[in-house]
Amino acid sequence: MNNITFFDTFLKYFLEKNEDICLSFANLEDCIVKFTDESALEFYKFIIEKIDLDYKKSDERKEKYVVKETYSRTLLTSLGPITLSLTRYKDRKTGKSFCYTRDFLNILPYQRMTLFAKFKLAENSIEFNMSQAARISIRNHEVSRSTVSRLVGKLDGSIHEKNPEKKKHVKVIYIEVDELHANLQNKKKRKNDLSKNKICPVMCVHEGYVNENAKRKVKKNTHYFASAKLTYENLYDVVFEYIDNHYIIDESVTIFISGDGGKGIKTYDTAFPTAIYVADRFHYKKKMKVIFKNEKSILKIADEYIRNNNIEDFKKLVDIQIEKYPDQREKIEKSKKYIINNIDAIKNQDHPLYKAPCSMEGTISSKYARYITSSPYAFSLNGLENKLKILTLRANKHKLTFDDFIMLNYSSDEQIEIINKINELLNIKNRININDKTSDSFIPTAKSFKLDDLSLNDYVTNLTRNRREVKFIS
C-alpha cells in the first residue's frame, strides 16, 4: 500500500460499508457513529486473532505445545461484545491444556468481560449511580445494574496515597464530621444483627478558606474520608494518621472539630485530645427555629442567653413557647435538650481562630448522598464500603486510572504481572514488521488525492506519505 492517504482510505471504506444507504445530512452522523463502532470491534478482533495466529505459527509454540482445538470465545469489551476465534493447545510433556491468547490478555477460563470493560463500569459508577453506569459504560450495549454492583463489591484493594516530602506548618486545622445513611440488603433479625439502615461516618480535613473575604467561600486543601465498616472512633484514627503525615503538629496548632452534635462525632478524644469541638451553625439555628419559630427578636435574645451561659433565662423563654404551642411540646423539648447539651460547643463558634464554619451538610449531599442515600436500591456491606471508597477518591479529585483499578482488584504481585502484559500488548511499535499482505483484508487500498490549496496539499501529503503494511509478530 504505497502512497495512500488516510482520508481517502477511510472515505472509500466508509462508502463501501454504507453503499446500500442513501446518505444525506439527516443520517450521515448516525452512519459515521455506527461505522466507527463496527470498525473498532473489527480492528480489536483483527489484533487479537493475529496475535493468536502468530503464536500458533511460532517455533516456541511448536517446541512446547501441540494444537488441541480452535474454539470461539465471546467477550464483552468496552467497545461492545465480540466473538473471537482462539486456539487451545496441549503441553507435549504434561498434557495440560493451555491457551496463549487467553493468558496473554489475562482472561480467566470463565471470564466473560475484559478488564478494561470492568474498569469503565467502575469509573462511571463514581460519576453516576449503578443503573446509569450500567447503561452508558459499554458502547452500544447495556449490562444489568447487579453486574455493576457485584463489580464494585469486589474492589477490596486500596490505593496508597503518597505522603509529601515535607510537612506543612499551619496555625489552624479544621475537621468537619457528619454521617451518611444507606440501605443495606440484610434485614435485622436478632439484636446483634446489622440493621437495614447503615450509618456511615464522613469526615473532611481542610485549612480554612482560600480567601475569607470572597463571596463564594472555597476551602483550602480539602481531603475527605468515609467508611461503612469503620466506627467514628476508628475513622478519627485514620484522619489522625493523615494529619500526622501532612502537618507539623505542635502546641501552636489549633484543631477544630465541628459537627451536628451526634454521639459518634464526640468520640474524638483518643485521637485528638486537645481539639476544640464546635457545634454546626446550621443545626443550631434549625433547633432554635423549632423552638422560637421566625420570631427574630426572641431568637436574638435566646441566642444571647446561650452565648452568655444564662441557661435559666433560656429555659424560661422555652417554657413560654411551649405554652404558646402546646401541640409541639415534644419537638420543642427535644430541641432545648440538644442546645443545652451542646452549649459549650455553640459558644465555641465565637472562638477568635474559628474562621470557617462547618458546611458538611452540603458536602454530604453533593458528594455522597446523591449516590447513596437517594438510591432506592440496597447495598451489600462490601458494596457500600467500596462505593464510598471510590466516591471519596472522586471527592479528593483523584481521577480513577486503569492502574488504580488493577490495584483495587488484585494483589500487588498480580497487579505488576497484569500491567506488564497489558503494556506488552499496547506496545504495538515493538511488534511491527514490514510487508504483510494480510493487512489488505482489513484496510482497503485507495489512490492519493490532490487538494486545490497547494500548501495544504503538501501538508497532507507529508502527513500521509509512505504508509506501510504492518505485521504483528510474537
Salt bridges, closest charged atoms under 4 A:
ASP30 OD2 - LYS34 NZ 3.23
ASP37 OD1 - ARG139 NH2 2.05
GLU42 OE2 - LYS17 NZ 2.70
ASP54 OD1 - LYS50 NZ 2.92
GLU69 OE2 - ARG88 NH1 2.15
ASP103 OD1 - ARG102 NH2 3.83
GLU123 OE1 - LYS120 NZ 2.83
GLU123 OE2 - LYS399 NZ 3.63
GLU127 OE1 - ARG394 NE 3.15
GLU161 OE1 - HIS223 NE2 3.25
GLU176 OE2 - HIS206 NE2 2.94
GLU176 OE1 - LYS219 NZ 2.97
GLU179 OE2 - HIS181 NE2 3.24
ASP193 OD1 - ARG190 NH2 3.60
GLU207 OE2 - LYS168 NZ 2.82
ASP250 OD2 - HIS169 NE2 3.22
ASP280 OD2 - HIS283 ND1 2.80
GLU295 OE2 - LYS324 NZ 3.19
ASP303 OD1 - ARG307 NE 3.08
GLU333 OE2 - ARG329 NH1 3.87
GLU333 OE1 - LYS336 NZ 3.15
ASP350 OD2 - ARG307 NH1 3.13
GLU361 OE1 - HIS283 NE2 3.43
ASP404 OD2 - HIS398 NE2 2.68
GLU417 OE2 - LYS421 NZ 3.76
